[in-house]
């Protein structure tokens, strides 16, 4: 089954700098998913997950597996798999040319990636990976956002492998506005930090005055020297409960579950 142009666009619509395309290409070259996993330094489970995800996006099987037999089994690309690799090669060349043109105009790649994403997630921040900590089948990723705040994201080990996450890597951190809870900040009480949840102090930019609560735009303020005024660092959109009483310039606390923070590659 051949892959249609619409399906190819959907399959390659995300950043191809992750390892999914490389894994698919290796399968075509060596005829083995396990060999492809080793060549790309990921687990067999991560390699199979990459192929499965691409196949779901393409709406067709990209790899045909032969299980067992005298030859020990193997894997070959289908016609759709070959289509995806050809399209990926053309797209990568076009992307490099586009990013080169943007670089000449002083536009950095994280911004360019943010512009090409089509998502319902209104919060998108450039971040740097600080370190990773494995916890069973999950990985806790510590991120520096806005140059001073540290947020945690919880993703699967396979996702961390496929994104090739490591300290110093630039990523985009995304979350839905509905996942971010905003509440008034009390100068007399400590911020209530729940396990598995990011909590940090922010300043309100604007807030809905609806009786039932509603949308609140906040900004994180960078710490500066005592002689200098506080400087806004990065903004977020969340929701506050009924009767929140928040107004512009009020201090508030933002809460975001680690599992609600999505990571995307921000390099080319």
C-alpha positions in Angstrom: 0.0 0.0 0.0 1.4 3.4 -1.1 1.3 6.3 1.3 -0.8 9.3 0.1 0.6 12.8 0.1 -1.9 13.7 2.9 -0.7 10.8 5.0 3.0 11.7 4.3 2.3 15.2 5.5 0.7 14.0 8.7 3.5 11.5 9.3 6.3 14.0 8.9 4.5 17.0 10.3 6.5 16.8 13.5 10.2 17.5 13.9 12.1 14.7 12.1 15.2 15.4 14.2 14.0 12.7 16.6 15.1 9.1 16.0 11.9 7.6 14.5 13.0 8.2 10.8 16.5 7.1 11.6 15.2 3.9 13.1 13.0 3.2 10.1 15.9 3.9 7.7 18.1 1.5 9.6 15.5 -1.3 9.4 15.6 -0.9 5.6 19.4 -1.1 5.6 19.9 -4.0 8.0 16.6 -5.9 7.8 16.2 -6.1 11.5 14.4 -4.1 14.2 16.7 -5.3 16.9 19.8 -4.3 14.8 18.2 -1.0 14.1 17.7 -0.4 17.8 21.3 -1.2 18.6 22.5 1.1 15.8 20.4 4.0 17.1 21.3 3.2 20.8 17.7 2.7 21.9 15.9 -0.3 23.4 14.0 -2.8 21.2 10.8 -1.5 22.8 11.6 2.1 21.8 12.4 1.1 18.3 9.2 -0.8 17.8 7.3 2.0 19.4 8.8 4.4 16.9 7.8 2.2 13.9 4.4 1.7 15.3 3.8 5.4 15.8 4.9 6.2 12.3 2.7 3.5 10.9 -0.3 4.8 12.8 0.3 8.3 11.4 0.8 7.0 7.9 -2.3 4.8 8.0 -0.4 1.9 6.6 2.2 -0.7 7.8 5.7 0.6 7.1 7.5 -2.5 8.1 6.8 -6.2 7.4 8.1 -8.5 10.1 8.9 -12.2 9.4 8.8 -14.0 12.8 11.1 -17.0 13.4 11.9 -19.5 10.6 15.2 -21.0 9.5 16.6 -17.5 8.9 15.6 -16.3 12.3 13.1 -13.8 11.0 13.7 -10.2 10.0 12.0 -7.0 8.8 11.6 -5.3 5.5 10.2 -1.9 4.5 6.8 -1.9 2.7 6.1 0.4 -0.2 4.6 2.9 2.3 7.8 2.7 4.3 9.9 3.5 1.3 7.6 6.5 0.5 8.0 7.9 4.0 11.8 7.7 3.8 11.9 9.4 0.4 9.5 12.2 1.6 11.6 12.6 4.8 14.8 13.1 2.8 13.1 15.8 0.6 11.6 17.4 3.6 14.8 17.5 5.5 16.6 19.2 2.6 13.8 21.8 2.4 13.8 22.4 6.2 17.6 22.9 6.2 17.3 25.5 3.4 14.4 27.2 5.2 16.3 27.4 8.5 19.4 28.6 6.8 17.4 31.5 5.3 15.8 32.3 8.7 19.2 32.2 10.4 20.4 34.9 7.9 17.5 37.0 9.1 18.4 36.5 12.8 15.5 34.1 13.5 16.5 31.2 15.8 15.4 27.6 15.3 13.3 27.2 18.5 11.1 30.1 17.4 10.8 28.5 13.9 9.7 25.2 15.4 7.2 26.9 17.5 5.7 28.6 14.5 5.3 25.4 12.5 3.6 23.4 15.3 -0.2 23.1 15.0 -1.5 22.3 18.4 -4.2 23.1 20.9 -1.6 23.7 23.6 -1.4 27.5 24.2 1.6 27.3 26.5 4.9 26.8 24.5 8.2 27.7 26.1 11.8 27.3 25.0 13.7 25.3 27.6 17.0 23.6 28.3 17.4 20.1 29.7 19.3 20.2 33.0 19.4 16.6 33.9 17.4 13.3 33.7 16.5 10.8 36.4 15.1 7.4 35.7 12.2 6.1 37.8 11.2 2.6 36.6 9.7 2.9 33.2 9.5 6.7 33.5 12.1 9.5 33.2 11.9 12.8 35.2 13.3 15.6 33.1 14.5 18.8 34.8 14.2 21.8 32.6 15.4 25.4 32.9 12.6 27.7 31.5 13.0 31.4 31.0 16.6 31.3 32.1 15.8 30.9 35.8 12.8 28.7 36.6 13.2 24.9 36.9 10.2 22.7 35.9 10.0 19.0 35.9 8.4 16.8 33.2 7.6 13.1 33.5 7.8 11.1 30.3 8.3 7.4 29.4 11.8 6.1 29.1 11.1 5.2 25.4 10.1 8.8 24.7 13.3 10.1 26.3 15.3 7.7 24.1 13.6 8.7 20.9 14.0 12.4 21.6 17.6 11.7 22.5 17.3 13.9 25.6 20.4 14.9 27.4 21.7 17.7 29.5 22.1 20.9 27.5 19.6 20.0 24.8 17.2 22.7 23.8 13.5 21.6 23.7 10.1 23.1 23.6 7.9 22.6 26.7 4.2 22.6 26.0 1.0 22.3 28.1 -2.7 23.0 27.8 -4.1 26.0 29.5 -6.6 23.8 31.3 -3.7 21.8 32.9 -2.3 24.9 34.6 -4.1 25.9 37.9 -3.6 29.4 39.2 -4.5 30.5 42.8 -3.8 33.6 44.9 -0.4 33.8 46.7 -0.2 34.3 50.4 2.8 36.3 51.7 2.2 34.5 55.1 2.2 30.9 53.8 4.6 28.7 51.9 3.8 27.5 48.4 2.0 24.2 48.7 4.2 21.8 46.6 2.4 18.5 45.9 4.5 15.5 44.8 4.5 15.2 41.0 3.4 18.8 40.5 5.4 21.9 39.5 4.5 25.0 41.7 6.0 28.4 41.3 5.3 32.1 42.1 4.0 34.2 39.2 2.5 37.7 38.7 -1.0 38.1 37.1 -1.1 40.0 33.8 -4.9 39.7 33.3 -7.6 37.6 34.8 -11.2 36.8 33.9 -13.8 38.4 36.3 -16.4 35.7 35.7 -18.1 34.6 38.8 -17.4 31.0 37.9 -13.7 31.6 37.6 -11.8 31.4 34.3 -8.7 32.1 32.3 -5.7 33.8 33.9 -2.6 35.0 32.1 0.5 35.1 34.3 4.2 35.8 33.9 7.1 34.4 35.8 9.4 37.1 37.2 13.2 36.7 37.0 15.1 37.3 40.2 17.4 40.4 39.9 19.7 42.4 42.1 18.1 44.4 44.8 19.0 47.6 43.0 17.3 46.6 39.8 13.5 46.2 39.1 12.1 42.7 38.6 12.0 41.7 35.0 9.3 39.5 33.3 10.7 36.3 32.0 8.0 34.1 30.4 4.2 34.0 30.3 1.7 31.2 30.8 -2.1 30.8 30.5 -4.0 28.9 33.0 -7.3 28.8 34.9 -8.4 29.9 38.4 -11.4 28.7 40.4 -14.5 30.7 41.3 -14.0 33.6 43.6 -10.2 33.8 43.0 -10.1 37.6 43.3 -7.1 37.9 41.2 -6.3 41.1 39.4 -3.4 42.4 37.3 -0.1 42.8 39.2 -1.4 40.5 42.0 1.0 37.7 43.0 -0.2 34.2 42.4 0.9 30.5 42.4 0.8 28.4 39.3 0.5 24.6 39.6 1.3 22.2 36.7 1.4 18.4 37.0 4.7 17.0 35.7 2.8 14.5 33.5 1.0 17.4 31.8 4.2 18.9 30.4 4.9 17.8 26.8 8.4 18.0 25.3 9.3 18.6 21.7 12.6 19.0 19.9 13.6 22.6 19.3 16.7 21.9 17.2 17.1 21.0 13.5 
